[in-house]
Amino acid sequence: MDTLYIGGKFIGHDAAIFVVFPNEKDVFAISNERLTRYKHDDLYPIAALHTLLQHRNIDPSGIRRVMFANAFVCQQFEIYEAKRYEMIQAKRQVLRAPYQADFQRAAQSFENLSSEEKVQFLQGTDQGKWLLQQITEGQHQSRVEPLADSMRRHIQAIFPNADIVLHHYDHQLCHAMSARMWSPFEKCLIVTCDGYGDGSFSKVYLSDEKGLTLFGESAYEHLQLSGKDGSYDGMGSPAGIYHYFTFLLGFQPDGDEGKVEALSAFGTPESFLLSELLGLFVLDKHRKCLVLQKAKAERVLNYERMRRLVETMKKEDLAATVQTFLEMVMVEYLKFVIGETGVRHICLSGGAAANVIMNLRIFELLTPHLYVVPAMADDGAAQGAAMLQLLDQGIQEKTLGWLKHRVMPYWGTSYAREDVRKRLETFSDQIEVRDQQTHWPEEAAKLVAEGHIGAIFQGRMEWGPRALGNRSIIADARNPHVRELVNKEIKKRPLFQPFCPSMLAEEQDRLFGQAYLNKHMTCAFRMKPEFRACLPSAVHIDGTARVQFVEEQDNPMYFRLLKKMKALTGYGVIVNTSFNRHGRTIVETPEDAIRDFLDTDLSFLMIEGWMVTRRTTA
């Protein structure tokens, strides 16, 4: 192998790489956040590229050509500090901040120091001295370069003998291609929807044997939402407004939108505000797109005005209002699109498609034929960029047909049992280890059925935001206290956030009146009322559950665990949430797994057949 085909999101939230090996019919995909453990990290995916080399046993000196496709066109011309990557890395190391929350606290503490104390602190380490030199001499500001030049320079440093070829693709088209290449439908509508990307926030394509045909494009508008007490530059899109409300509610935009979605179930939409929000977009039937009324939006969403509303409204009602707004706008637009094309098979991609309640409304009101890209956010745009690049290199789409058979996105790193055992030994003073070999699924099920809460680390890591049984925390869905226990004692997150079930596919018709075989936790469904009390920790307050239906071929070990749960409890159902402490990303290495295990109140960890528990003190 002398050529690498890499799709990437090189800068901005959810930086990632997606690598295709056409001859081996395999892929490797990883988000940078899994390696840095900074959620939605925007640092260049240098760590991801090094991890690719390590886990694929690639000698970088032997690579003669690197084809790198970035999932943005406009970014190539944007200007950045030449030492941006090095400066961010140095700051994290100097502040000794392994996680994002640690960095924020340490950065605030640093800012509170006097100038003399800051200098003294920085002089305490080599990295600090370098950082101080950059700051005092202004070297990090003296040289800037276009992102394309920075990309080439950093990639070249990793592959010294390679010809670096860069391609830049339209952001929305990248989202669409990630849907087309994995869609189960021969003919469908692909709908992208996010905050913004290369001039638009949504594109609709007809996907068939001829390829992708653009149907409609909704242009992005920048909003200036200023106020005396602060300002907020808003994204003029439905998802951008949701992003804004996330900020208004005191959560972190580009990360906590799921909290707004969860909170909305406890509230009631405020009719006047909802009407105002719905009036911000007009359906242009001629151009087949949504059009933002910019002047009206800047008046309605003015920061001072919205701040006063936040002070007078219940947070639950504010969340319910923006959630209902998003659902109604997208449902009405898709209703028009379906009516115009006559096509009812729908694929969704883009960050807004992470909203499982919006997806549920589309499923219930418009079509039973729905597919949501598992990596729907900007990491998934790297997936589409990789596909576009391969096609541009003359590789026929039909020769990539094997990708559609890779239904489950287990495309990340993995660790051999012996390697795991050696790594566990470094924690021998804190943990006890027993070898369960290939029997661990049944043992895990027994422990969960007895009331224990544990974690799984097996096989290749998931691609996308959902844990799908390879990096998961698991618990008994029958236990009404699981939600509070996991939220409060293990995940350390708000108590209103729900957990999602993994279940045998054979349970679908039994537990749900209307659902489809969703294997990726990308759509919620309404559980039958008679089962909600039986499985209280698997459903939210509104009776919905974001389900992963599991078949044996998807994940044999996880399937066995669920089968054993059914034998023990009568339900092939388990609570499944991502294996991480709140504020951290899903664990990637065995060391990550042990640290998060020790930093929580988990009872056990099954890691490649090794059962880990805490060492008891005498």
C-alpha positions as CSV (number, residue, x, y, z in Angstrom):
1,M,0.0,0.0,0.0
2,D,1.5,3.3,-1.1
3,T,-1.6,5.5,-1.3
4,L,-3.9,6.6,1.5
5,Y,-7.5,7.8,0.9
6,I,-8.5,10.0,3.8
7,G,-11.7,12.0,4.3
8,G,-11.5,14.6,7.1
9,K,-13.0,17.4,9.0
10,F,-9.7,19.1,9.7
11,I,-10.8,22.1,11.8
12,G,-13.9,23.1,13.7
13,H,-16.0,21.0,16.1
14,D,-16.0,17.2,15.6
15,A,-12.6,17.1,13.8
16,A,-12.2,13.6,12.5
17,I,-10.8,11.3,9.8
18,F,-12.4,8.5,7.7
19,V,-10.0,6.3,5.8
20,V,-11.1,3.8,3.1
21,F,-8.9,0.8,2.1
22,P,-10.6,-0.2,-1.2
23,N,-8.4,-3.3,-1.9
24,E,-8.9,-4.6,1.6
25,K,-12.6,-3.6,1.7
26,D,-12.2,-2.0,5.1
27,V,-12.5,1.4,6.7
28,F,-10.9,3.1,9.7
29,A,-12.7,6.0,11.3
30,I,-12.1,8.0,14.4
31,S,-13.1,11.4,15.9
32,N,-10.2,13.4,17.3
33,E,-12.2,13.8,20.6
34,R,-11.9,10.1,21.4
35,L,-8.1,10.6,21.5
36,T,-7.8,14.0,23.2
37,R,-10.9,13.4,25.4
38,Y,-12.1,17.0,24.7
39,K,-15.7,16.7,23.6
40,H,-16.3,17.9,20.0
41,D,-12.7,18.8,19.8
42,D,-11.7,21.3,17.1
43,L,-8.0,20.5,17.2
44,Y,-6.5,19.4,14.0
45,P,-6.9,15.6,13.8
46,I,-3.1,14.9,14.1
47,A,-3.7,12.5,16.9
48,A,-6.2,10.6,14.7
49,L,-3.7,10.3,11.9
50,H,-1.0,8.9,14.3
51,T,-3.6,6.5,15.7
52,L,-4.4,5.3,12.1
53,L,-0.7,4.5,11.6
54,Q,-0.5,2.6,14.9
55,H,-3.6,0.5,14.6
56,R,-3.1,-0.3,10.9
57,N,0.6,-1.0,11.3
58,I,1.4,1.5,8.6
59,D,5.0,2.7,8.0
60,P,4.5,6.4,7.2
61,S,7.8,6.5,5.3
62,G,6.5,4.0,2.8
63,I,3.5,6.0,1.9
64,R,4.0,7.8,-1.5
65,R,0.7,9.6,-1.8
66,V,-1.8,10.9,0.7
67,M,-5.2,11.9,-0.8
68,F,-6.9,14.1,1.9
69,A,-10.4,15.3,1.3
70,N,-11.7,18.0,3.6
71,A,-15.4,18.4,4.3
72,F,-15.6,22.1,3.6
73,V,-14.8,24.2,0.5
74,C,-14.7,27.7,2.1
75,Q,-12.3,26.6,4.9
76,Q,-9.3,26.2,2.6
77,F,-9.1,30.0,2.2
78,E,-9.6,30.9,5.8
79,I,-6.5,32.3,7.6
80,Y,-5.2,30.8,10.8
81,E,-2.2,31.3,13.1
82,A,0.6,29.0,11.8
83,K,1.2,27.7,15.3
84,R,-2.4,27.2,16.2
85,Y,-2.1,23.5,16.8
86,E,1.1,23.8,18.8
87,M,-0.3,26.6,20.9
88,I,-3.5,24.7,21.8
89,Q,-1.5,21.6,22.7
90,A,0.9,23.5,24.8
91,K,-1.9,25.3,26.8
92,R,-3.5,21.9,27.6
93,Q,-0.3,20.4,28.7
94,V,0.9,23.4,30.8
95,L,-2.5,23.6,32.5
96,R,-2.4,19.8,33.2
97,A,-5.9,19.5,31.8
98,P,-6.6,16.0,30.5
99,Y,-10.3,16.8,30.1
100,Q,-12.3,19.8,28.9
101,A,-13.8,20.7,32.2
102,D,-10.3,20.6,33.8
103,F,-9.0,23.0,31.1
104,Q,-11.9,25.5,31.7
105,R,-11.3,25.5,35.4
106,A,-7.5,25.7,35.1
107,A,-7.7,28.5,32.5
108,Q,-10.0,30.5,34.8
109,S,-7.6,30.0,37.7
110,F,-4.7,31.1,35.4
111,E,-6.5,34.2,34.4
112,N,-7.0,35.1,38.1
113,L,-3.3,35.2,38.7
114,S,-1.3,38.4,38.6
115,S,1.1,39.0,35.7
116,E,4.1,38.1,37.8
117,E,2.4,34.9,39.0
118,K,1.5,33.9,35.4
119,V,5.1,34.3,34.3
120,Q,6.3,32.3,37.3
121,F,3.8,29.5,36.6
122,L,4.7,29.3,32.9
123,Q,8.4,29.1,33.7
124,G,7.8,26.0,35.7
125,T,7.8,23.6,32.7
126,D,9.6,23.5,29.3
127,Q,6.2,23.7,27.5
128,G,5.3,26.7,29.7
129,K,8.6,28.4,28.8
130,W,7.9,27.9,25.1
131,L,4.4,29.2,25.5
132,L,5.7,32.2,27.3
133,Q,8.2,32.9,24.6
134,Q,5.4,32.7,21.9
135,I,3.3,35.1,23.9
136,T,5.9,37.7,24.8
137,E,7.5,37.7,21.4
138,G,4.2,37.5,19.6
139,Q,5.6,34.8,17.4
140,H,2.3,32.9,17.2
141,Q,0.7,36.0,15.7
142,S,3.5,37.1,13.4
143,R,2.8,34.3,10.9
144,V,-0.5,33.3,9.5
145,E,-1.4,31.0,6.7
146,P,-4.4,29.6,4.8
147,L,-5.9,26.4,6.3
148,A,-4.9,24.5,3.1
149,D,-1.3,25.4,3.7
150,S,-1.5,24.4,7.3
151,M,-3.1,21.1,6.4
152,R,-0.4,20.3,3.9
153,R,2.4,21.2,6.3
154,H,1.0,19.1,9.2
155,I,0.2,16.1,7.0
156,Q,3.6,16.3,5.3
157,A,5.3,16.1,8.7
158,I,3.6,12.7,9.3
159,F,4.2,11.4,5.8
160,P,7.6,12.8,4.9
161,N,8.0,10.9,1.6
162,A,4.4,11.4,0.3
163,D,2.9,13.6,-2.3
164,I,0.1,15.4,-0.4
165,V,-3.0,16.0,-2.6
166,L,-5.8,18.0,-1.0
167,H,-9.4,18.1,-2.1
168,H,-12.1,20.3,-0.6
169,Y,-15.8,19.4,-1.0
170,D,-19.1,21.1,-0.3
171,H,-20.1,20.5,3.3
172,Q,-23.7,19.6,2.6
173,L,-22.7,17.4,-0.3
174,C,-20.4,15.5,2.1
175,H,-23.3,15.0,4.5
176,A,-25.4,13.7,1.6
177,M,-22.8,11.3,0.4
178,S,-22.4,9.7,3.8
179,A,-26.1,8.9,3.5
180,R,-26.1,7.8,-0.1
181,M,-23.3,5.3,0.2
182,W,-24.9,3.5,3.3
183,S,-28.6,4.1,2.5
184,P,-30.7,0.9,2.4
185,F,-32.9,2.5,-0.3
186,E,-32.2,2.3,-4.0
187,K,-34.2,5.5,-4.6
188,C,-34.7,8.1,-1.9
189,L,-34.6,11.8,-0.8
190,I,-31.5,12.8,1.1
191,V,-32.0,15.7,3.4
192,T,-29.2,17.5,5.1
193,C,-29.8,19.9,8.0
194,D,-27.3,21.6,10.3
195,G,-26.3,25.0,11.6
196,Y,-24.5,26.0,8.4
197,G,-22.0,24.8,5.9
198,D,-20.6,26.3,2.8
199,G,-23.3,28.8,2.4
200,S,-26.4,26.7,3.2
201,F,-28.0,25.0,6.1
202,S,-29.9,22.3,4.2
203,K,-29.8,20.7,0.8
204,V,-32.2,18.1,-0.5
205,Y,-31.1,15.6,-3.1
206,L,-32.8,12.9,-5.1
207,S,-30.6,9.8,-4.9
208,D,-31.1,7.1,-7.5
209,E,-29.1,5.0,-10.0
210,K,-28.1,8.2,-11.8
211,G,-26.4,9.6,-8.6
212,L,-27.4,12.7,-6.7
213,T,-29.6,15.4,-8.2
214,L,-30.0,18.6,-6.2
215,F,-33.7,19.4,-5.5
216,G,-33.5,22.4,-3.2
217,E,-31.0,24.4,-1.3
218,S,-31.7,26.6,1.8
219,A,-29.2,29.5,2.1
220,Y,-27.6,30.4,5.4
221,E,-27.8,33.9,6.8
222,H,-25.6,35.2,9.6
223,L,-27.5,36.9,12.4
224,Q,-26.2,39.7,14.7
225,L,-27.9,39.3,18.0
226,S,-26.4,42.0,20.3
227,G,-27.3,43.3,23.7
228,K,-25.9,45.5,26.4
229,D,-25.0,42.6,28.6
230,G,-23.4,40.5,25.9
231,S,-23.8,39.5,22.3
232,Y,-24.3,36.3,20.3
233,D,-23.6,35.8,16.6
234,G,-26.4,33.6,15.6
235,M,-26.7,31.0,12.8
236,G,-29.8,31.8,10.7
237,S,-31.1,28.3,10.4
238,P,-33.5,26.1,12.3
239,A,-30.6,24.2,13.8
240,G,-28.8,27.5,14.5
241,I,-31.8,28.8,16.4
242,Y,-31.8,25.6,18.5
243,H,-28.1,26.2,19.1
244,Y,-28.9,29.7,20.3
245,F,-31.6,28.4,22.7
246,T,-29.1,25.9,24.0
247,F,-26.9,28.9,24.9
248,L,-29.8,30.9,26.4
249,L,-30.8,28.0,28.6
250,G,-27.3,28.0,30.1
251,F,-26.0,24.9,28.4
252,Q,-23.0,24.6,26.1
253,P,-23.8,25.0,22.4
254,D,-22.3,22.4,20.0
255,G,-22.5,19.8,22.7
256,D,-25.5,20.2,25.0
257,E,-28.4,20.3,22.4
258,G,-29.3,16.8,23.6
259,K,-30.0,18.3,27.1
260,V,-32.4,20.8,25.6
261,E,-34.2,17.9,23.8
262,A,-34.4,15.9,27.0
263,L,-35.6,18.9,29.0
264,S,-38.3,19.7,26.5
265,A,-40.3,16.6,27.4
266,F,-41.0,18.2,30.8
267,G,-42.4,21.4,29.4
268,T,-45.2,22.9,27.3
269,P,-44.5,25.1,24.2
270,E,-45.3,28.8,24.8
271,S,-47.7,29.5,21.9
272,F,-46.8,33.1,21.3
273,L,-43.0,32.5,21.1
274,L,-43.6,29.3,19.0
275,S,-45.7,31.3,16.5
276,E,-42.9,34.0,16.3
277,L,-40.2,31.3,15.7
278,L,-42.3,29.6,13.0
279,G,-42.8,33.0,11.3
280,L,-39.0,33.4,10.8
281,F,-38.9,30.9,7.9
282,V,-40.9,31.0,4.7
283,L,-41.3,28.1,2.3
284,D,-40.3,29.3,-1.2
285,K,-42.1,26.8,-3.4
286,H,-40.5,28.1,-6.6
287,R,-36.9,27.6,-5.3
288,K,-38.0,24.6,-3.2
289,C,-36.3,25.9,-0.1
290,L,-36.7,27.5,3.3
291,V,-36.0,31.2,3.4
292,L,-35.1,33.1,6.6
293,Q,-36.7,36.4,7.2
294,K,-33.4,38.0,8.5
295,A,-34.6,41.4,9.7
296,K,-37.5,39.8,11.6
297,A,-35.2,37.1,13.0
298,E,-32.8,39.7,14.4
299,R,-35.6,41.5,16.0
300,V,-37.4,38.4,17.5
301,L,-34.2,36.8,18.6
302,N,-32.5,39.9,19.9
303,Y,-30.3,38.9,22.9
304,E,-31.7,41.4,25.3
305,R,-35.3,40.4,24.4
306,M,-34.5,36.7,24.7
307,R,-32.7,37.2,28.0
308,R,-35.8,38.8,29.5
309,L,-37.9,35.9,28.2
310,V,-35.6,33.4,29.8
311,E,-36.0,35.2,33.1
312,T,-39.8,35.0,32.9
313,M,-40.3,31.5,31.4
314,K,-39.8,28.1,32.8
315,K,-36.7,26.5,31.3
316,E,-38.7,23.4,30.5
317,D,-41.2,25.5,28.5
318,L,-38.5,27.3,26.6
319,A,-36.9,24.0,25.7
320,A,-40.3,22.6,24.6
321,T,-40.9,25.7,22.4
322,V,-37.7,25.4,20.5
323,Q,-38.0,21.6,20.2
324,T,-41.5,21.9,18.7
325,F,-40.3,24.7,16.4
326,L,-37.6,22.4,15.0
327,E,-40.0,19.5,14.5
328,M,-42.7,21.6,12.8
329,V,-40.3,23.5,10.4
330,M,-38.7,20.3,9.2
331,V,-41.9,18.2,9.0
332,E,-43.6,20.9,7.0
333,Y,-40.6,21.3,4.6
334,L,-40.3,17.5,4.1
335,K,-44.0,17.2,3.5
336,F,-43.6,19.7,0.7
337,V,-40.6,17.9,-0.7
338,I,-42.3,14.5,-0.6
339,G,-45.3,16.0,-2.3
340,E,-43.2,17.5,-5.1
341,T,-41.2,14.4,-5.8
342,G,-43.5,11.6,-4.9
343,V,-40.5,9.9,-3.1
344,R,-41.3,8.8,0.5
345,H,-38.0,7.1,1.3
346,I,-36.0,9.6,3.4
347,C,-32.4,9.7,4.5
348,L,-31.3,12.3,7.1
349,S,-27.8,13.7,7.7
350,G,-26.3,16.7,9.4
351,G,-26.2,17.8,13.0
352,A,-29.9,18.4,13.3
353,A,-30.5,14.7,12.5
354,A,-29.1,13.9,16.0
355,N,-32.5,15.1,17.3
356,V,-34.3,11.8,17.8
357,I,-37.6,13.3,18.6
358,M,-37.6,15.3,15.4
359,N,-36.8,12.1,13.6
360,L,-39.7,10.4,15.4
361,R,-42.1,13.1,14.2
362,I,-40.9,12.6,10.6
363,F,-41.3,8.8,11.0
364,E,-44.8,9.1,12.5
365,L,-46.2,11.9,10.3
366,L,-44.5,11.5,6.9
367,T,-42.9,8.1,6.1
368,P,-42.2,4.7,7.5
369,H,-39.1,4.5,5.3
370,L,-36.4,6.4,7.3
371,Y,-32.7,6.1,7.5
372,V,-30.5,8.4,9.7
373,V,-26.7,8.4,9.2
374,P,-25.2,7.0,12.4
375,A,-22.4,9.7,12.3
376,M,-24.8,12.4,11.4
377,A,-22.8,15.4,12.7
378,D,-19.6,16.9,11.3
379,D,-17.5,13.9,11.9
380,G,-19.8,12.1,9.5
381,A,-19.0,14.8,6.9
382,A,-15.5,13.4,6.8
383,Q,-17.1,10.1,5.8
384,G,-18.9,11.7,2.8
385,A,-15.7,13.6,1.8
386,A,-13.8,10.3,1.6
387,M,-16.5,8.9,-0.7
388,L,-16.5,11.9,-3.0
389,Q,-12.7,11.7,-3.3
390,L,-12.7,8.0,-4.2
391,L,-15.3,8.7,-7.0
392,D,-13.3,11.6,-8.3
393,Q,-10.3,9.2,-8.5
394,G,-12.1,7.1,-10.9
395,I,-13.2,4.4,-8.5
396,Q,-16.7,3.2,-9.6
397,E,-19.5,3.5,-7.1
398,K,-20.5,-0.1,-7.7
399,T,-17.1,-1.3,-6.7
400,L,-17.7,0.3,-3.3
401,G,-21.0,-1.5,-2.9
402,W,-19.4,-3.6,0.0
403,L,-19.8,-0.5,2.2
404,K,-23.6,-0.9,2.3
405,H,-23.0,-4.3,4.0
406,R,-21.1,-2.6,6.8
407,V,-24.3,-1.8,8.6
408,M,-22.8,-1.4,12.1
409,P,-20.2,1.5,12.4
410,Y,-17.6,-0.4,14.4
411,W,-14.8,1.2,12.5
412,G,-12.5,2.5,15.2
413,T,-9.6,1.1,17.3
414,S,-9.5,-2.3,19.0
415,Y,-7.1,-3.9,21.4
416,A,-6.0,-7.6,21.6
417,R,-6.6,-9.5,24.8
418,E,-3.0,-9.9,25.7
419,D,-2.3,-6.2,25.2
420,V,-5.3,-5.4,27.4
421,R,-4.0,-7.8,30.1
422,K,-0.6,-6.0,30.2
423,R,-2.2,-2.6,30.4
424,L,-4.5,-3.8,33.3
425,E,-1.4,-4.9,35.2
426,T,-0.3,-1.2,35.6
427,F,-3.4,-0.7,37.7
428,S,-2.9,-3.9,39.8
429,D,-2.9,-1.9,43.1
430,Q,-6.4,-0.6,42.4
431,I,-8.2,-3.4,40.6
432,E,-8.8,-7.1,40.6
433,V,-9.0,-9.1,37.3
434,R,-10.6,-12.4,36.5
435,D,-10.6,-14.0,33.1
436,Q,-14.1,-14.7,31.8
437,Q,-12.8,-15.6,28.3
438,T,-15.6,-15.9,25.9
439,H,-18.3,-16.4,28.6
440,W,-18.3,-12.7,29.6
441,P,-21.6,-11.8,28.0
442,E,-23.5,-14.3,30.1
443,E,-21.7,-13.3,33.2
444,A,-22.4,-9.6,32.5
445,A,-26.1,-10.4,32.1
446,K,-26.2,-12.2,35.4
447,L,-24.6,-9.3,37.2
448,V,-26.9,-6.8,35.6
449,A,-30.0,-8.9,36.3
450,E,-28.9,-8.9,40.0
451,G,-28.9,-5.1,40.0
452,H,-25.3,-4.3,39.3
453,I,-24.3,-1.5,36.9
454,G,-21.3,-2.3,34.7
455,A,-19.4,-1.4,31.5
456,I,-18.4,-3.2,28.3
457,F,-15.2,-2.6,26.3
458,Q,-14.9,-5.0,23.3
459,G,-14.0,-5.0,19.6
460,R,-13.7,-2.0,17.5
461,M,-14.9,1.4,18.8
462,E,-18.1,2.9,17.4
463,W,-18.0,5.7,14.8
464,G,-20.5,8.4,15.6
465,P,-21.9,9.7,18.9
466,R,-23.7,6.6,20.1
467,A,-22.3,3.7,22.0
468,L,-23.7,0.6,20.4
469,G,-22.5,-2.2,22.7
470,N,-18.7,-2.0,22.3
471,R,-18.0,1.0,24.6
472,S,-21.1,1.0,26.8
473,I,-22.4,1.3,30.3
474,I,-25.1,-1.2,30.9
475,A,-27.9,-1.6,33.5
476,D,-31.2,-3.3,34.1
477,A,-34.1,-1.4,32.4
478,R,-36.5,-2.9,34.9
479,N,-34.9,-1.1,37.8
480,P,-36.7,2.3,38.4
481,H,-33.7,3.7,40.2
482,V,-31.2,3.1,37.4
483,R,-31.7,6.5,35.8
484,E,-31.0,8.4,39.1
485,L,-28.1,6.1,40.0
486,V,-26.4,6.3,36.7
487,N,-27.0,10.1,36.2
488,K,-26.0,11.0,39.8
489,E,-23.4,8.5,40.9
490,I,-21.8,7.3,37.7
491,K,-22.2,9.8,34.8
492,K,-22.4,12.8,37.1
493,R,-24.9,14.6,34.8
494,P,-28.4,16.3,35.1
495,L,-31.0,13.9,36.5
496,F,-33.6,14.8,33.7
497,Q,-31.5,13.2,31.0
498,P,-32.9,9.8,29.9
499,F,-31.1,6.6,29.0
500,C,-31.6,4.5,26.0
501,P,-32.2,0.8,25.6
502,S,-30.5,-1.8,23.5
503,M,-32.8,-4.7,22.8
504,L,-33.2,-7.8,20.7
505,A,-34.8,-7.1,17.3
506,E,-37.4,-9.8,18.2
507,E,-38.7,-7.4,20.9
508,Q,-39.7,-4.7,18.5
509,D,-43.3,-5.7,17.8
510,R,-43.9,-6.8,21.4
511,L,-42.8,-3.5,22.9
512,F,-43.6,-0.9,20.3
513,G,-46.7,-0.2,18.3
514,Q,-44.9,1.7,15.5
515,A,-41.2,1.4,15.0
516,Y,-38.6,0.3,12.4
517,L,-35.5,-1.8,12.7
518,N,-33.2,1.0,13.8
519,K,-29.8,-0.3,14.8
520,H,-28.0,2.9,15.5
521,M,-30.1,4.8,18.2
522,T,-30.9,7.5,15.7
523,C,-34.7,7.6,16.2
524,A,-37.0,7.5,19.2
525,F,-40.1,5.3,19.3
526,R,-43.1,5.3,21.6
527,M,-43.2,2.3,23.9
528,K,-46.5,0.6,24.4
529,P,-48.1,2.0,27.7
530,E,-48.4,-1.4,29.2
531,F,-44.6,-2.0,29.2
532,R,-43.5,1.4,30.4
533,A,-43.9,0.5,34.0
534,C,-42.1,-2.8,33.4
535,L,-39.0,-1.1,31.8
536,P,-39.1,2.3,33.5
537,S,-35.4,3.1,33.0
538,A,-35.7,2.5,29.2
539,V,-38.2,5.2,28.6
540,H,-38.3,9.0,29.0
541,I,-41.0,10.9,30.8
542,D,-42.9,11.2,27.4
543,G,-42.9,7.4,26.9
544,T,-40.3,7.5,24.2
545,A,-37.2,5.3,23.9
546,R,-34.2,5.9,21.6
547,V,-33.7,2.2,20.7
548,Q,-30.9,0.1,19.3
549,F,-32.4,-3.1,17.9
550,V,-29.8,-5.8,17.9
551,E,-29.5,-8.9,15.6
552,E,-26.9,-11.6,16.0
553,Q,-24.9,-10.6,12.9
554,D,-24.6,-7.0,14.2
555,N,-22.7,-7.8,17.3
556,P,-22.6,-11.5,18.4
557,M,-21.3,-11.0,21.9
558,Y,-23.8,-8.2,22.7
559,F,-26.6,-10.3,21.2
560,R,-25.7,-13.1,23.6
561,L,-25.8,-10.7,26.5
562,L,-29.3,-9.6,25.5
563,K,-30.4,-13.2,25.0
564,K,-29.2,-14.1,28.5
565,M,-31.1,-11.0,29.9
566,K,-34.3,-12.3,28.3
567,A,-33.8,-15.7,29.8
568,L,-33.2,-14.2,33.2
569,T,-35.7,-11.4,33.2
570,G,-38.2,-12.1,30.5
571,Y,-37.0,-9.0,28.5
572,G,-34.2,-8.9,26.0
573,V,-33.6,-5.3,27.0
574,I,-30.8,-3.5,28.6
575,V,-30.1,0.2,29.4
576,N,-27.1,1.3,27.3
577,T,-25.3,4.6,27.6
578,S,-21.9,5.6,26.5
579,F,-19.0,4.5,28.6
580,N,-17.6,7.8,29.9
581,R,-18.0,10.0,32.9
582,H,-19.9,13.2,32.2
583,G,-17.7,15.9,30.5
584,R,-15.4,13.2,29.0
585,T,-15.7,11.5,25.7
586,I,-16.4,7.8,25.1
587,V,-13.4,5.8,26.3
588,E,-10.9,4.8,23.6
589,T,-8.0,3.0,25.3
590,P,-8.0,0.4,28.0
591,E,-6.4,3.1,30.2
592,D,-9.3,5.4,29.5
593,A,-11.7,2.6,30.5
594,I,-9.9,1.9,33.8
595,R,-9.7,5.5,34.7
596,D,-13.4,6.1,34.1
597,F,-14.3,2.9,35.8
598,L,-12.4,4.0,38.9
599,D,-13.8,7.5,38.8
600,T,-17.4,6.3,38.9
601,D,-19.4,3.9,41.0
602,L,-19.6,1.1,38.4
603,S,-19.6,-2.4,39.9
604,F,-17.7,-4.2,37.1
605,L,-16.0,-3.8,33.7
606,M,-15.9,-6.4,31.0
607,I,-12.9,-5.6,28.8
608,E,-12.1,-8.1,26.1
609,G,-13.1,-11.0,28.3
610,W,-11.3,-9.7,31.4
611,M,-13.6,-8.9,34.3
612,V,-12.4,-5.9,36.3
613,T,-13.6,-5.0,39.8
614,R,-12.2,-2.7,42.5
615,R,-9.5,-4.1,44.8
616,T,-10.9,-4.3,48.3
617,T,-8.9,-2.9,51.1
618,A,-8.2,-4.9,54.1
